[in-house]
Amino acid sequence: MKVMDELQEVIEAPLSREELAARYRGLCDDPRFANVPGKIEIDLWGRMVMSPAAAYHGRVRVRLCDKLAALGGERTVEAPIATPLGLFVADLSWSSRKTPPEAEDENPLMRAPELCIEVVSPSNSRKEMQEKTEAYLAAGAEEVWLVYLRSKRCEVHGKQGVLERSRFPVDLVDLFD
């Protein structure tokens, strides 16, 4: 039997950030995925994870985006981020620095913006949200916000764990109205 050197038969080890990024770019370039509703993420073993979003989820995300505008900087909706724990797409992210023109085509981001926000859906698990939080922080985020639609609350996480309040002065009073 001839051994096939060119094609990998199975994934032997978790994929690196660079391998995850290459797979994600391949998905973005593949016309078969151009109209897939929801976002596509890739776990460490190369498996695609697809998450559909409801209308209320989208409205809260837009409201958050509007509120983050008060901080200045740059907001990104559905920011793909290659992390040490997988390739995740933050519902919303914020950075104090504007993306330089020569870096506009960076896909996915190889470093997380300062703030990554996930709007939690009923299909998400606590374990999944914990993993995403750890992944964004490991990739350079300063804070991760988990926004819970049903209980109408926002959990703020930093490298030291759950924080009492965010360092980013954003008024979330009417977020869920």
MOFENCOR-V238997 format. One record per run of one state. SS is the DSSP state (H for helix, E for strand, - for the rest). FROM is the first residue (numbers start at 0). TO is the last residue. If there is no record, write none. Layout:
# MOFENCOR-V238997
SS/FROM/TO
SS/FROM/TO
This chain:
# MOFENCOR-V238997
-/0/15
H/16/28
-/29/29
H/30/32
-/33/37
E/38/42
-/43/46
E/47/50
-/51/53
H/54/70
-/71/72
E/73/82
-/83/84
E/85/94
-/95/99
H/100/102
-/103/107
E/108/108
-/109/113
E/114/119
-/120/124
H/125/137
-/138/141
E/142/147
-/148/151
E/152/157
-/158/159
E/160/162
-/163/176
